[in-house]
Every structure is written in C-alpha cells, then in structure tokens.
C-alpha cells in the first residue's frame, strides 16, 4: 500500500518519489514559465513600468528571468518536499519560502548577466538592472511558488485520502467476499450428510435381498459423493451435471421405495449448458422424497422441470403431497440452506418459492441466467 502511495504522491509539497516529482515539475514548467511571463508583462504594463512599444523586449527579459528562476525553484521545492514534508510538516512552508528567496536572487543575478551580455541593457547598467528587477522577482517568485506549493500540498493530501479510502474499501470488500465464501462452503458442506445417510439406508435395505442392485447403488453413491465434494469448490455447475445427480438420487430412492416413488424429469436438452447452483435441484427432489414419499403409504409422484424466460432461470420440483409453508422450514433444513446459498450467489435476484397449484406442491427457485 505504501508503494502505491509513493507512485501517486507528487508535487512540490508532497513528492515522495523524487524522480517522478521532478518529471512532473518539468512538465508543469512548460506552461508555468510562459504563463508567469505573460502575467508579469501585463502587470508591468498596467502599473506603467513598461511602455507598450517596449513590450516585446520586456517580454524577452521577463522570459529570461522566469526560465532561470522557475526550473530551479521547482526542483528545489520538490527536493524539500521529498526530504522534509513528513518530518517537518509545519515548517516546510518556511523551507519553501527560504528556497524561493534563494532561487529568485540567484536567478535575478544570472538573468541580469545574460541581459547585459546579449546587449539588451548597457554593460555599465548591470547593477541598476539587478536592483530594479530583484524586488519584483522576489515577490512574484514567492507568490507563484507558495501558491503552487499549497496547491500541490492539497492535491497530494486529497490523493492520499482517496487512496486510503479505496484501499479500505477493497479490504472491506475482500473481507465480505471471504465471509461469503466461508458461509457458502459451510452451507454446502451441511448437505453431504443427507446424501450419505439416506443412501446408506437404501444400500442396507438392498444387501439382503438384491446384492447386485446394492452394488449398483454403491456406484451411484460414489458418483453422488464425488459431485458433492466438487460442488464445494464450484458455486455454479452446468444443468446437465445437476440433472445427472438428481437422476442418480431419484433412482437410488426409487430402488428403496419401489412403486411408492414415481418420478419424471422434463427438461429440454437446450438448457443442458446453463449454469445453476450446485445441488439445488437435488435438494428440491430430496425434500419431496423425504417429506412426501417417505411419509405416505401411497408414496409420491415427483416431477422435475426447468425453463428459461428471458434472462431468468426457473428450476422446479413438483409433488402431489399436501404442501407446506416456507416460513415453517427450520434454519438447518436443506431448503433453508438453499435460500442462504441463493442469497450469497445472487443477492436479491435469487428466490425460492413454494406454490400450491392443481393439487400439487411446486417448490421453485429462480435466479438470473449467467451472462
């Protein structure tokens, strides 16, 4: 995080990275030096120090002073900001002022020499030129230099505050993501015992009377457990895989309940590739088997279906049982876990509804299609 701040922090007052600060200061001088030159020329014309007929020559003189004072002031202030802004935050403005006084004096001294050398003023008029220009150089350098330094200080503090806010936001979002992943993993892991216990009961019932079917059921159990373990690392899976799990589960339970369990899967092949929450349909099918087929002498007729409407996926398991209220579902129940998973995966766009239609109970989940 500190290295990122160094990359962003630039300018006279807050340049933590000197090379970056010098490069930025050099770019700013491309408009600061001409701008200050024009500003000074306008000021001199307005106060009568320069005549309009002499404005061209005066522009060259001011540009010489600006070109000598501006770069040295920017480089020196950038160095001071890099070296002392953290340790002497309250005194750094004084350091800037002293530095600007030195650069203004040295720049005026050198500028007067150049002006005399190129013949703009006579050789014997060096000191009058120096003393006449020096007060203006001091005032203008202090005003411009301290203004730019104050602006850069505020800009740096704003950048640092923005970076800190973004960093905290990213850390908070990462914490929420880790929490969500932990909750999702916990919810998915609680599904595994249902597979294990129900299927082991089925195998135990089959072994004495039909060892071959018991062996086949063991193979289905292995497939179910393998998918369950992989599902903990995949929030969404292709519907085709989910349907295989549902069929394996229903076949295992049909072996156990015989004619008491009648089921059919009505899902068009065109939906096989869509992504659905892992073990979602299996939980709906298990709910119908556990609370209808296992509780009634007449068993249950279970129908598994899926459809897509625009950008919404609908998965549904219907049975001919008496129905139930979703509000009566215990928090640790499979449906309660599924509601939690839908919330984590899709936020408010994932829903689970229980509908009673035509003497059938339909447990339906809906969520956005994966883009």
Long-range contacts (C-beta under 8 A, 24 or more apart in sequence): 1-163, 1-167, 4-163, 4-167, 5-160, 5-163, 8-159, 8-160, 8-163, 9-156, 9-159, 9-160, 10-152, 10-156, 11-78, 11-81, 11-149, 11-151, 11-152, 11-153, 11-155, 11-156, 12-74, 12-77, 12-78, 12-80, 12-81, 12-96, 12-145, 12-148, 12-149, 12-152, 12-153, 13-77, 13-81, 13-85, 13-92, 13-96, 13-149, 13-150, 13-152, 13-153, 13-156, 14-81, 14-85, 14-152, 14-153, 14-155, 14-156, 14-157, 14-160, 15-78, 15-81, 15-82, 15-85, 15-152, 15-156, 16-82, 17-82, 18-78, 18-79, 18-82, 21-78, 21-81, 21-82, 22-75, 22-78, 25-74, 25-75, 25-78, 26-71, 26-74, 28-74, 28-148, 29-70, 29-71, 29-74, 32-70, 32-74, 32-144, 32-148, 33-63, 33-66, 33-67, 33-70, 33-71, 34-63, 34-66, 36-66, 36-70, 36-140, 36-144, 37-62, 37-63, 37-66, 40-66, 40-136, 40-140, 57-120, 60-120, 61-111, 61-115, 61-120, 61-133, 64-111, 64-114, 64-115, 65-107, 65-108, 65-111, 65-133, 65-137, 68-106, 68-107, 68-110, 68-111, 68-114, 69-103, 69-104, 69-107, 69-108, 69-111, 69-137, 69-141, 72-103, 72-106, 72-107, 73-99, 73-100, 73-103, 73-104, 73-107, 73-141, 73-145, 76-102, 76-103, 77-145, 77-148, 77-149, 81-149, 81-152, 85-153, 93-146, 93-149, 96-145, 96-146, 96-149, 97-142, 97-146, 100-141, 100-142, 100-145, 100-146, 101-138, 101-141, 101-142, 103-141, 104-134, 104-137, 104-138, 104-140, 104-141, 104-142, 105-134, 105-137, 105-138, 107-137, 107-141, 108-133, 108-134, 108-137, 180-344, 183-340, 183-344, 184-235, 184-341, 184-344, 184-345, 185-232, 187-337, 187-340, 187-341, 187-344, 188-231, 188-232, 188-278, 188-279, 188-341, 189-232, 190-332, 190-337, 191-228, 191-231, 191-279, 191-283, 191-334, 191-337, 192-225, 192-228, 192-229, 194-286, 194-334, 195-221, 195-224, 195-225, 195-228, 195-249, 196-221, 196-225, 198-252, 198-253, 198-286, 198-290, 199-224, 199-252, 201-256, 202-252, 202-253, 202-255, 202-256, 205-256, 206-255, 206-256, 213-255, 217-252, 217-255, 220-248, 220-251, 220-252, 221-252, 223-248, 224-248, 224-249, 224-252, 227-278, 227-279, 228-279, 230-278, 231-278, 231-279, 234-278, 235-277, 235-278, 235-341, 235-345, 236-275, 236-276, 236-277, 236-278, 236-345, 236-370, 237-275, 237-276, 237-277, 237-278, 238-272, 238-273, 238-274, 238-275, 238-276, 239-267, 239-271, 239-272, 239-273, 239-274, 239-275, 239-276, 239-306, 240-272, 240-273, 242-276, 242-278, 242-279, 242-280, 242-281, 242-282, 243-267, 243-272, 243-281, 243-304, 245-279, 245-281, 245-282, 246-281, 246-282, 246-285, 246-304, 249-282, 249-285, 249-286, 250-285, 250-289, 250-302, 250-304, 253-289, 253-293, 257-289, 257-293, 257-294, 257-299, 259-299, 260-293, 260-296, 260-297, 260-298, 260-299, 260-300, 261-289, 261-293, 261-299, 261-300, 261-302, 262-299, 262-300, 262-301, 262-302, 263-301, 263-302, 263-303, 263-304, 264-302, 264-303, 264-304, 265-304, 265-305, 266-303, 266-304, 266-305, 267-304, 267-305, 267-306, 268-306, 268-307, 271-306, 271-307, 271-308, 274-308, 274-313, 274-369, 274-370, 275-369, 275-370, 276-313, 276-315, 276-367, 277-338, 277-341, 277-342, 277-345, 277-365, 277-367, 280-315, 280-338, 280-341, 280-365, 281-306, 281-315, 281-317, 283-334, 283-335, 283-337, 283-338, 284-315, 284-316, 284-317, 284-335, 284-338, 284-363, 284-365, 285-317, 286-334, 287-317, 287-334, 287-335, 287-363, 288-317, 288-318, 288-319, 288-321, 288-361, 288-363, 291-321, 291-324, 292-319, 292-320, 292-321, 292-361, 293-319, 295-321, 296-321, 308-369, 311-368, 311-369, 312-366, 312-367, 312-368, 312-369, 313-366, 313-367, 313-368, 313-369, 314-364, 314-365, 314-366, 315-364, 315-365, 315-366, 316-362, 316-363, 316-364, 316-365, 317-362, 317-363, 318-360, 318-361, 318-362, 318-363, 319-360, 319-361, 320-359, 320-360, 320-361, 321-361, 322-361, 323-354, 323-356, 323-361, 324-354, 324-361, 325-354, 326-352, 326-353, 326-354, 335-363, 338-365, 342-367
